[in-house]
Amino acid sequence: MLDAATVEIVPSSSSKVKGVSHFSLNDRIDPENPFISYEVCVVKKRSLQVHSITETHFALLIEISLPEAPLQMVYSEPFVCLASTSEYQIVNVKHSQAEVHNLFPYPDTPVILSITDSETHEFVLSGPGGLGMFVSAQSLGAPRLPINWAELLVTKMQYASPYILVYSEADIWVYSSINQQPKQSLPFDKCQCLCRADFEGKEGRLTPMMASATQVWALENIPWQEQVETLLEDRSVEEALQVARTFSSSQDDAASLKAVLQRAAFVQLSKDELTSAKELLLESQAPPEEVLKFCPDLLPNNDPFAEPADDLLNPFTGGRISEGERNAFLLAYLDEYRRIVQITPEVNLVLLKLFALARDQALLPFVKSYRNIFPYEESKALLEEHQCYVALAFFELRIGHPDSALQWLTGLVDGQVTDKVNGQDVDAHTVADILKNMEEGNIVLRHLPWLLEHDWRLALDVLKSGHLKETSSLLLKVLDGHSQAQMAFLEYLLFEKHLKDDELYMKLADAYIDLLTDWSQLDKTEVDRVELGRKLQALLMSDCLKDIETISQRIEHTQLHAEKIILLAKVAPFSW
């Protein structure tokens, strides 16, 4: 172990490990992760040892015996990929039972490289037939196609995301780890040693270093913005994104990265890769106007969006995207975007149109949400044009036009208009729910007769909701002609609200008598005549009724004999 400042051996008895033939530092060190430590794996004869590293010493953690001494080895915690005398092998050194898995033979010289940003701990191995083979340590399978470097005699490899640097006796070849294609070649004679240096103090921007017999060289990257520009022009989106994400680590690069994401999304759109395009647009947080300006048929008449710049190609042209597919893409994108960022009324209007065109059931909750602001006249005309009458009714209700909303809803229930959105059914319950929550008594009374004709019980629920400030006599007048509803409302006022009103008691007695003497008014499935008679008798026997004479006159020429006896007893009680 050497001191980085003085390049001298650290003065400690435990700062040395003797008998080492090969060593490899853990390539997955993350200073922010307390569960990943600085470790080194070493080969000592026919064993692997893993040591933790501190500033002053090594500490042995694990030792694993092997059948034979490895000739080459790379440590990517918790896996070690090694070359025995005949083939490549992988072992999980952190497993309680470290089992060695055989892979495949290698050519003359084994060369092993770790893909340090792979989630499945991938290695690249110099394999037979002039192929660079990818192997996942987790699955022991090949997650990618091999690199075909043909007759190239590979001596060393180095990884600089997303590129693999392959060294031969006379050249350096650069391959993409994404599509395994060659990107560049540079002459370099007899590379003897490799490392990476952190000249900028930024992890992820380590500079590849190589040494010949007499010189040390650094391999400088072309500025990442230029790389990305070229890759996007070639429509190599995945590679461009990996380069951008790897090298755009500073705050100054954040805006550039967002621009790259937006442009990559447009490239994906032109390739009909709609899911990827949507995800990239959302990640870039590009204003929706940047996309919608290419869709003039969806924009409002007073188009607030800027004209597309001359150097931007319309991503919706030249591909196989139909208008329906385009609209479905925009609907999914804008609907998800608005849940993250507040969008403008103009963009909401476009989204409203997309919902209407798609006959999407999500239209109704979208219109109901007070979070979404719409231009009134344009939205109303759009919903009416596309026959989205349920959404239009609730839009009017939300805007503060309950009369208009109720007119649309009652028209829908009566079949005067038909909504074109599947599953957008309304009935008398819908109207009743709105009336129950409305405090404008004049509007409730205006629409209550319609509800009485459709379902008097729902009308009664509205009257019992407690929002109305009108007098009982006015409410009872609305119920004229609906004897059963009037009777139920009187019972509610007297026996649930406990109002003390002689006139109301008289009205209830009249209602009982009317129903008992004209049985045709009564819903026989709901009310039993005997039960109704008992109610009248109980009322007559109570002290609530004061005008006995009027009641007696009402039942004088009826068949209500038991009731006559009750009244007679109240007028002239029997004396013992």
C-alpha positions as CSV (number, residue, x, y, z in Angstrom):
1,M,0.0,0.0,0.0
2,L,1.4,3.4,-1.1
3,D,0.7,6.8,0.2
4,A,-0.9,8.8,-2.6
5,A,0.9,12.0,-1.6
6,T,4.4,10.7,-1.3
7,V,4.2,7.4,-3.3
8,E,6.0,5.7,-0.4
9,I,5.0,2.5,1.3
10,V,2.6,3.1,4.2
11,P,4.6,2.5,7.4
12,S,2.4,-0.3,8.9
13,S,2.9,-4.0,9.5
14,S,-0.4,-4.7,7.9
15,S,0.0,-2.5,4.8
16,K,1.5,-5.3,2.8
17,V,0.1,-8.6,1.4
18,K,2.8,-11.0,0.3
19,G,2.9,-13.6,-2.3
20,V,0.4,-11.9,-4.7
21,S,0.5,-12.8,-8.4
22,H,-2.6,-10.8,-9.4
23,F,-4.9,-8.2,-7.8
24,S,-8.1,-6.3,-8.7
25,L,-9.8,-3.5,-6.9
26,N,-13.5,-3.6,-6.4
27,D,-14.8,-1.6,-9.4
28,R,-18.2,-0.8,-7.8
29,I,-17.0,1.5,-5.1
30,D,-19.6,4.1,-4.2
31,P,-18.6,6.6,-1.5
32,E,-22.2,7.4,-0.8
33,N,-23.1,3.8,-0.1
34,P,-22.1,2.7,3.4
35,F,-22.7,-1.0,2.4
36,I,-20.0,-1.0,-0.3
37,S,-16.4,-0.8,1.1
38,Y,-13.0,-0.3,-0.5
39,E,-11.8,-3.8,-1.2
40,V,-9.2,-5.6,-3.2
41,C,-9.2,-9.2,-4.4
42,V,-5.8,-10.9,-4.7
43,V,-4.5,-14.2,-6.1
44,K,-2.1,-16.1,-3.8
45,K,-1.1,-19.4,-5.4
46,R,-4.3,-21.4,-5.6
47,S,-6.5,-19.2,-3.5
48,L,-8.5,-15.9,-3.7
49,Q,-8.4,-13.5,-0.9
50,V,-10.6,-10.4,-0.4
51,H,-9.2,-7.7,1.8
52,S,-10.9,-4.5,3.0
53,I,-8.8,-1.3,2.6
54,T,-8.4,1.5,5.1
55,E,-5.9,4.4,5.0
56,T,-3.4,2.4,7.0
57,H,-3.8,-1.3,6.5
58,F,-5.4,-4.3,4.8
59,A,-7.8,-6.6,6.6
60,L,-8.5,-10.1,5.4
61,L,-12.2,-10.7,4.9
62,I,-12.5,-13.9,2.8
63,E,-10.3,-16.6,1.5
64,I,-11.4,-19.2,-1.1
65,S,-9.4,-22.2,-2.3
66,L,-9.3,-23.0,-6.0
67,P,-8.3,-26.2,-7.9
68,E,-5.6,-24.3,-9.7
69,A,-4.0,-20.8,-9.7
70,P,-5.8,-18.2,-11.9
71,L,-3.9,-16.6,-14.8
72,Q,-6.1,-13.5,-14.9
73,M,-8.8,-12.1,-12.6
74,V,-11.2,-9.1,-12.3
75,Y,-13.2,-8.3,-9.1
76,S,-16.7,-6.8,-9.4
77,E,-18.2,-7.2,-5.9
78,P,-19.4,-9.8,-5.1
79,F,-18.3,-11.6,-8.2
80,V,-14.8,-12.6,-9.4
81,C,-14.3,-13.5,-13.1
82,L,-11.1,-15.4,-13.5
83,A,-9.2,-17.5,-16.1
84,S,-7.9,-20.9,-15.1
85,T,-5.4,-22.7,-17.2
86,S,-8.0,-23.6,-19.8
87,E,-11.3,-21.7,-19.4
88,Y,-13.1,-18.7,-17.8
89,Q,-14.8,-19.1,-14.5
90,I,-17.1,-17.0,-12.2
91,V,-17.3,-17.3,-8.5
92,N,-19.4,-15.3,-5.9
93,V,-16.8,-14.7,-3.2
94,K,-19.4,-13.3,-0.8
95,H,-21.7,-16.4,-0.9
96,S,-21.5,-18.8,2.1
97,Q,-20.8,-21.6,-0.3
98,A,-18.6,-20.1,-3.0
99,E,-19.1,-22.3,-6.0
100,V,-17.0,-22.0,-9.1
101,H,-19.0,-21.9,-12.4
102,N,-17.2,-22.8,-15.6
103,L,-17.9,-20.7,-18.7
104,F,-16.0,-21.5,-21.9
105,P,-12.4,-21.8,-23.2
106,Y,-10.4,-18.8,-24.2
107,P,-7.9,-18.4,-27.1
108,D,-4.2,-17.9,-26.6
109,T,-4.4,-15.1,-24.0
110,P,-7.3,-14.6,-21.6
111,V,-8.5,-11.0,-21.4
112,I,-11.3,-10.0,-18.9
113,L,-13.1,-6.7,-18.6
114,S,-15.9,-5.6,-16.2
115,I,-18.8,-3.4,-17.4
116,T,-18.8,-1.3,-14.3
117,D,-22.3,0.3,-14.8
118,S,-24.1,-3.0,-15.5
119,E,-26.8,-3.9,-13.1
120,T,-26.2,-7.6,-13.7
121,H,-22.4,-7.6,-13.2
122,E,-21.5,-8.1,-16.8
123,F,-18.0,-9.1,-18.0
124,V,-16.5,-9.0,-21.5
125,L,-14.3,-11.9,-22.2
126,S,-12.0,-12.5,-25.1
127,G,-13.5,-15.7,-26.5
128,P,-12.9,-18.2,-29.3
129,G,-13.5,-17.3,-32.9
130,G,-12.5,-13.7,-32.7
131,L,-15.5,-12.8,-30.5
132,G,-15.8,-10.6,-27.4
133,M,-18.4,-12.4,-25.3
134,F,-20.6,-10.7,-22.8
135,V,-21.5,-12.7,-19.7
136,S,-23.8,-11.8,-16.8
137,A,-22.4,-13.0,-13.5
138,Q,-25.9,-13.2,-12.0
139,S,-27.5,-15.3,-14.8
140,L,-24.4,-16.9,-16.3
141,G,-26.0,-16.0,-19.6
142,A,-25.1,-13.7,-22.5
143,P,-27.1,-10.4,-22.1
144,R,-25.9,-8.9,-25.4
145,L,-24.6,-10.0,-28.7
146,P,-20.9,-10.6,-28.9
147,I,-18.4,-8.1,-30.4
148,N,-16.9,-9.5,-33.6
149,W,-13.3,-8.3,-33.7
150,A,-12.3,-11.0,-36.2
151,E,-8.6,-11.4,-36.6
152,L,-7.7,-8.7,-34.0
153,L,-5.3,-10.1,-31.5
154,V,-6.6,-8.7,-28.2
155,T,-4.1,-8.1,-25.4
156,K,-6.1,-5.7,-23.1
157,M,-9.5,-4.1,-22.7
158,Q,-10.7,-1.0,-20.9
159,Y,-14.3,0.3,-20.2
160,A,-15.2,4.0,-20.7
161,S,-19.0,4.1,-20.6
162,P,-20.6,3.3,-23.0
163,Y,-17.5,2.3,-25.0
164,I,-15.1,-0.7,-24.8
165,L,-11.5,0.1,-25.6
166,V,-9.8,-3.0,-27.2
167,Y,-6.0,-3.0,-27.4
168,S,-4.0,-5.1,-29.8
169,E,-0.3,-5.1,-30.6
170,A,-0.6,-2.0,-32.9
171,D,-4.0,-0.4,-32.5
172,I,-6.8,0.7,-30.1
173,W,-10.3,-0.1,-31.3
174,V,-13.4,1.6,-29.8
175,Y,-16.6,-0.5,-29.7
176,S,-20.0,0.4,-28.5
177,S,-21.3,-1.7,-25.6
178,I,-24.8,-0.9,-26.8
179,N,-24.8,-2.2,-30.3
180,Q,-21.4,-3.9,-30.3
181,Q,-20.3,-2.0,-33.4
182,P,-16.9,-0.4,-34.0
183,K,-16.8,3.3,-33.6
184,Q,-13.1,4.3,-34.1
185,S,-9.6,3.0,-34.3
186,L,-6.3,4.6,-33.3
187,P,-2.7,3.5,-33.8
188,F,-0.9,2.6,-30.6
189,D,2.1,0.3,-30.6
190,K,2.5,-2.4,-27.9
191,C,0.4,-1.2,-25.0
192,Q,1.9,-2.5,-21.8
193,C,-0.1,-1.1,-19.0
194,L,-3.6,0.5,-18.5
195,C,-5.2,2.6,-15.8
196,R,-7.7,5.5,-15.5
197,A,-6.9,8.9,-14.0
198,D,-9.3,11.4,-12.4
199,F,-7.9,14.7,-13.8
200,E,-11.2,16.6,-13.3
201,G,-12.2,15.4,-9.9
202,K,-15.4,14.0,-11.3
203,E,-16.3,10.4,-11.0
204,G,-17.6,9.0,-14.3
205,R,-15.1,11.3,-16.3
206,L,-12.0,9.2,-15.6
207,T,-9.5,9.5,-18.4
208,P,-8.1,6.2,-19.9
209,M,-4.3,6.0,-19.5
210,M,-2.0,3.7,-21.3
211,A,1.8,3.1,-21.4
212,S,4.1,1.9,-24.1
213,A,7.7,0.8,-23.4
214,T,8.9,4.4,-23.1
215,Q,5.8,6.7,-22.9
216,V,2.6,7.3,-21.0
217,W,-0.5,8.5,-23.0
218,A,-3.9,9.8,-22.1
219,L,-6.9,9.1,-24.3
220,E,-9.0,12.3,-24.4
221,N,-12.7,12.2,-25.1
222,I,-14.3,14.3,-27.8
223,P,-16.6,16.7,-25.9
224,W,-19.7,14.8,-25.0
225,Q,-22.0,17.3,-26.6
226,E,-20.3,16.7,-30.0
227,Q,-20.5,12.9,-29.5
228,V,-24.2,13.2,-28.7
229,E,-24.9,15.4,-31.7
230,T,-23.3,12.9,-34.0
231,L,-25.1,10.0,-32.5
232,L,-28.5,11.6,-32.7
233,E,-27.9,12.6,-36.3
234,D,-27.3,8.8,-36.8
235,R,-30.5,8.1,-34.8
236,S,-28.4,6.1,-32.3
237,V,-30.6,7.2,-29.4
238,E,-29.7,4.7,-26.7
239,E,-25.9,5.3,-27.2
240,A,-26.4,9.1,-27.2
241,L,-28.4,9.0,-24.0
242,Q,-25.8,6.9,-22.2
243,V,-23.0,9.2,-23.3
244,A,-25.0,12.3,-22.1
245,R,-26.0,10.7,-18.8
246,T,-22.4,9.6,-18.1
247,F,-20.7,12.9,-18.8
248,S,-23.3,15.5,-17.9
249,S,-22.7,15.5,-14.2
250,S,-22.4,19.2,-13.4
251,Q,-25.1,21.7,-12.8
252,D,-24.1,23.6,-15.9
253,D,-24.8,20.4,-18.0
254,A,-28.3,20.0,-16.7
255,A,-29.9,22.2,-19.3
256,S,-27.9,20.6,-22.0
257,L,-29.0,17.2,-20.9
258,K,-32.7,18.2,-21.0
259,A,-32.2,19.5,-24.5
260,V,-30.7,16.1,-25.5
261,L,-33.6,14.2,-23.9
262,Q,-36.1,16.3,-25.8
263,R,-34.3,15.9,-29.1
264,A,-33.9,12.2,-28.4
265,A,-37.6,12.0,-27.9
266,F,-38.3,13.5,-31.3
267,V,-35.9,11.0,-32.9
268,Q,-37.8,8.2,-31.2
269,L,-41.1,9.7,-32.4
270,S,-39.8,9.7,-36.0
271,K,-38.8,6.0,-35.4
272,D,-42.4,5.2,-34.1
273,E,-40.9,4.4,-30.7
274,L,-43.8,6.0,-28.9
275,T,-43.3,4.6,-25.3
276,S,-39.7,5.6,-25.3
277,A,-40.5,9.0,-26.7
278,K,-43.1,9.7,-24.0
279,E,-40.7,8.7,-21.2
280,L,-38.0,10.9,-22.6
281,L,-40.3,13.9,-23.0
282,L,-41.4,13.5,-19.4
283,E,-37.9,13.2,-18.2
284,S,-36.8,16.3,-20.1
285,Q,-39.7,18.3,-18.7
286,A,-40.0,20.0,-22.0
287,P,-43.0,22.3,-22.2
288,P,-45.9,20.5,-24.1
289,E,-46.0,23.5,-26.5
290,E,-42.7,22.2,-27.9
291,V,-44.5,19.1,-29.1
292,L,-48.0,20.5,-29.8
293,K,-46.7,23.2,-32.2
294,F,-46.3,20.3,-34.7
295,C,-50.0,19.5,-34.4
296,P,-51.8,22.5,-35.9
297,D,-55.1,20.6,-36.2
298,L,-55.3,20.2,-32.5
299,L,-54.5,23.8,-31.6
300,P,-57.2,26.4,-30.7
301,N,-58.2,29.0,-33.3
302,N,-56.3,31.7,-31.5
303,D,-53.1,29.6,-31.6
304,P,-50.8,30.8,-28.8
305,F,-47.9,28.5,-29.7
306,A,-44.9,29.6,-31.7
307,E,-44.3,28.4,-35.2
308,P,-41.8,25.5,-35.4
309,A,-38.3,26.7,-36.1
310,D,-37.0,26.0,-39.6
311,D,-34.3,23.7,-38.5
312,L,-36.6,21.4,-36.5
313,L,-38.1,18.5,-38.3
314,N,-41.6,17.5,-37.5
315,P,-41.3,14.2,-35.6
316,F,-44.8,13.1,-36.7
317,T,-44.0,13.2,-40.4
318,G,-42.0,10.6,-42.4
319,G,-43.0,7.8,-40.0
320,R,-45.8,5.3,-39.9
321,I,-47.7,7.0,-37.1
322,S,-51.4,7.5,-38.0
323,E,-53.4,10.4,-36.7
324,G,-55.1,8.1,-34.2
325,E,-51.8,6.8,-32.9
326,R,-50.4,10.3,-32.7
327,N,-53.5,11.5,-30.7
328,A,-53.2,8.4,-28.4
329,F,-49.6,9.2,-27.8
330,L,-50.3,12.9,-27.0
331,L,-53.2,12.0,-24.7
332,A,-51.0,9.6,-22.7
333,Y,-48.1,12.1,-22.6
334,L,-50.1,15.2,-21.6
335,D,-52.3,13.3,-19.1
336,E,-49.1,12.1,-17.3
337,Y,-47.3,15.5,-17.7
338,R,-50.2,17.4,-16.1
339,R,-50.0,15.3,-13.0
340,I,-46.4,16.5,-12.5
341,V,-46.6,20.1,-13.7
342,Q,-49.4,22.6,-13.9
343,I,-50.2,23.2,-17.5
344,T,-51.7,26.2,-19.2
345,P,-55.4,26.6,-20.1
346,E,-54.5,26.4,-23.8
347,V,-52.8,23.0,-23.3
348,N,-55.7,21.9,-21.2
349,L,-58.0,22.7,-24.1
350,V,-55.9,20.5,-26.4
351,L,-56.0,17.7,-23.9
352,L,-59.8,18.2,-23.6
353,K,-60.0,17.8,-27.4
354,L,-57.9,14.6,-27.3
355,F,-60.1,13.1,-24.6
356,A,-63.2,14.0,-26.6
357,L,-61.8,12.6,-29.8
358,A,-60.9,9.3,-28.1
359,R,-64.3,9.0,-26.4
360,D,-62.2,8.4,-23.2
361,Q,-64.0,7.9,-19.9
362,A,-61.3,9.9,-18.2
363,L,-62.8,13.0,-19.8
364,L,-65.3,13.4,-17.0
365,P,-62.9,13.4,-14.0
366,F,-60.6,15.6,-16.1
367,V,-63.4,18.2,-16.5
368,K,-64.5,17.9,-12.9
369,S,-61.0,18.6,-11.5
370,Y,-60.7,22.2,-10.2
371,R,-57.0,21.9,-10.7
372,N,-57.5,22.2,-14.5
373,I,-58.3,25.6,-15.9
374,F,-60.1,25.9,-19.3
375,P,-61.1,28.8,-21.5
376,Y,-64.9,28.7,-21.2
377,E,-66.4,29.5,-24.6
378,E,-63.9,27.3,-26.5
379,S,-64.3,24.3,-24.1
380,K,-68.1,24.6,-24.1
381,A,-68.2,24.6,-27.9
382,L,-65.8,21.7,-28.2
383,L,-67.7,19.5,-25.8
384,E,-71.0,20.3,-27.6
385,E,-69.5,19.7,-31.0
386,H,-68.2,16.2,-30.0
387,Q,-71.5,15.4,-28.2
388,C,-69.8,14.9,-24.8
389,Y,-72.9,16.1,-23.0
390,V,-72.3,14.6,-19.6
391,A,-68.9,16.2,-19.4
392,L,-70.5,19.5,-20.7
393,A,-73.1,19.3,-17.9
394,F,-70.5,18.9,-15.2
395,F,-68.3,21.6,-16.8
396,E,-71.2,24.0,-16.7
397,L,-71.8,23.0,-13.1
398,R,-68.2,23.6,-12.2
399,I,-68.1,27.0,-13.9
400,G,-71.2,28.0,-11.8
401,H,-74.0,27.5,-14.3
402,P,-76.2,24.9,-12.5
403,D,-79.3,25.7,-14.5
404,S,-77.6,24.9,-17.7
405,A,-76.0,21.8,-16.2
406,L,-79.3,20.4,-15.0
407,Q,-81.0,21.1,-18.4
408,W,-78.3,19.0,-20.1
409,L,-78.6,16.2,-17.5
410,T,-82.4,16.1,-17.6
411,G,-82.3,16.1,-21.4
412,L,-79.9,13.1,-21.3
413,V,-82.2,11.2,-18.9
414,D,-85.2,11.9,-21.1
415,G,-83.4,10.8,-24.2
416,Q,-83.5,14.3,-25.9
417,V,-79.7,14.1,-26.5
418,T,-77.2,11.1,-26.4
419,D,-73.7,11.2,-25.1
420,K,-71.1,9.7,-27.4
421,V,-68.6,8.7,-24.7
422,N,-69.0,5.0,-23.7
423,G,-70.0,4.4,-20.1
424,Q,-71.0,8.1,-19.4
425,D,-74.5,7.2,-18.2
426,V,-76.6,9.5,-16.0
427,D,-80.0,9.0,-14.4
428,A,-82.4,10.6,-12.0
429,H,-80.0,9.8,-9.1
430,T,-77.4,12.0,-10.8
431,V,-79.8,15.0,-10.9
432,A,-80.9,14.3,-7.3
433,D,-77.3,14.2,-6.0
434,I,-76.6,17.6,-7.6
435,L,-79.8,19.1,-6.2
436,K,-79.1,17.8,-2.7
437,N,-75.8,19.7,-2.6
438,M,-77.2,22.9,-4.0
439,E,-78.0,25.9,-1.8
440,E,-79.8,28.0,-4.4
441,G,-83.3,27.1,-3.4
442,N,-85.0,28.7,-6.5
443,I,-83.0,26.4,-8.8
444,V,-83.9,23.3,-6.7
445,L,-87.6,24.2,-6.7
446,R,-87.4,24.8,-10.5
447,H,-86.1,21.3,-11.2
448,L,-87.9,19.4,-8.4
449,P,-91.1,18.8,-10.3
450,W,-89.1,17.0,-13.0
451,L,-87.5,14.8,-10.3
452,L,-91.0,14.1,-8.7
453,E,-92.2,12.8,-12.0
454,H,-89.2,10.4,-12.3
455,D,-88.9,9.2,-8.7
456,W,-90.7,10.9,-5.8
457,R,-88.4,9.2,-3.2
458,L,-85.4,11.0,-4.7
459,A,-87.2,14.3,-4.6
460,L,-88.0,13.6,-0.9
461,D,-84.3,13.0,-0.3
462,V,-83.5,16.4,-1.8
463,L,-86.1,18.1,0.5
464,K,-84.6,16.3,3.5
465,S,-81.0,17.3,2.6
466,G,-81.2,20.4,4.8
467,H,-79.8,22.9,2.4
468,L,-83.1,24.6,1.5
469,K,-84.1,27.7,3.5
470,E,-87.7,27.9,2.0
471,T,-90.7,27.6,4.3
472,S,-92.4,24.3,4.9
473,S,-95.6,25.6,3.3
474,L,-93.8,26.5,0.1
475,L,-92.1,23.1,-0.1
476,L,-95.4,21.3,0.5
477,K,-96.9,23.4,-2.3
478,V,-94.3,22.0,-4.7
479,L,-95.5,18.5,-3.7
480,D,-99.1,19.2,-4.6
481,G,-100.5,16.4,-6.7
482,H,-98.0,13.9,-5.3
483,S,-99.9,12.6,-2.3
484,Q,-97.5,9.9,-1.2
485,A,-94.5,12.3,-1.4
486,Q,-96.4,14.9,0.5
487,M,-97.4,12.4,3.2
488,A,-93.8,11.2,3.6
489,F,-92.5,14.8,3.8
490,L,-95.1,15.8,6.5
491,E,-94.1,12.7,8.5
492,Y,-90.4,13.8,8.3
493,L,-91.2,17.4,9.4
494,L,-93.4,16.3,12.4
495,F,-91.8,13.1,13.6
496,E,-88.1,13.6,12.7
497,K,-87.7,17.3,12.7
498,H,-90.3,17.5,15.6
499,L,-92.0,20.7,14.4
500,K,-94.9,21.8,16.5
501,D,-97.4,23.1,14.0
502,D,-101.2,22.5,14.1
503,E,-101.6,23.2,10.4
504,L,-99.0,20.6,9.5
505,Y,-100.8,18.0,11.7
506,M,-104.0,18.8,9.9
507,K,-102.3,18.4,6.5
508,L,-100.9,15.0,7.5
509,A,-104.3,13.8,8.7
510,D,-105.8,15.1,5.4
511,A,-103.1,13.2,3.5
512,Y,-103.8,10.0,5.3
513,I,-107.5,10.3,4.7
514,D,-107.0,11.1,1.0
515,L,-104.9,8.0,0.5
516,L,-107.2,5.7,2.5
517,T,-110.3,6.9,0.6
518,D,-108.6,6.9,-2.8
519,W,-106.5,3.8,-2.8
520,S,-105.5,4.3,-6.4
521,Q,-103.1,7.1,-5.4
522,L,-101.1,4.7,-3.2
523,D,-98.1,2.6,-4.3
524,K,-99.5,-0.7,-3.0
525,T,-96.0,-2.3,-3.1
526,E,-94.7,0.3,-0.7
527,V,-97.4,1.0,1.8
528,D,-99.8,-1.4,3.5
529,R,-103.3,0.0,3.8
530,V,-103.7,-1.5,7.3
531,E,-100.5,0.2,8.4
532,L,-101.6,3.5,6.9
533,G,-104.9,3.2,8.9
534,R,-103.0,2.6,12.1
535,K,-101.0,5.7,11.5
536,L,-104.2,7.8,11.0
537,Q,-105.7,6.3,14.1
538,A,-102.6,7.0,16.2
539,L,-102.6,10.6,15.0
540,L,-106.3,11.0,15.8
541,M,-105.8,9.6,19.3
542,S,-102.9,12.0,20.0
543,D,-103.2,15.5,21.4
544,C,-101.7,17.0,18.3
545,L,-104.9,17.5,16.4
546,K,-106.9,20.4,17.7
547,D,-109.6,20.8,15.0
548,I,-111.6,17.7,15.7
549,E,-114.7,19.0,14.1
550,T,-113.1,19.6,10.7
551,I,-111.6,16.1,10.7
552,S,-115.0,14.6,11.6
553,Q,-116.6,16.4,8.7
554,R,-113.9,15.0,6.4
555,I,-114.6,11.3,7.3
556,E,-118.3,11.6,7.8
557,H,-119.3,10.0,4.5
558,T,-116.4,7.5,4.3
559,Q,-116.0,3.9,5.4
560,L,-113.4,4.9,8.1
561,H,-115.6,3.6,11.0
562,A,-112.8,3.0,13.5
563,E,-111.6,6.5,13.0
564,K,-115.1,7.9,13.5
565,I,-115.4,6.1,16.9
566,I,-112.0,7.6,18.0
567,L,-113.2,11.1,17.1
568,L,-116.5,10.5,18.8
569,A,-114.8,9.4,22.0
570,K,-112.6,12.5,22.0
571,V,-115.6,14.8,21.6
572,A,-117.9,13.0,24.2
573,P,-115.7,10.7,26.3
574,F,-117.6,7.9,28.1
575,S,-118.1,8.3,31.8
576,W,-118.1,5.3,34.1
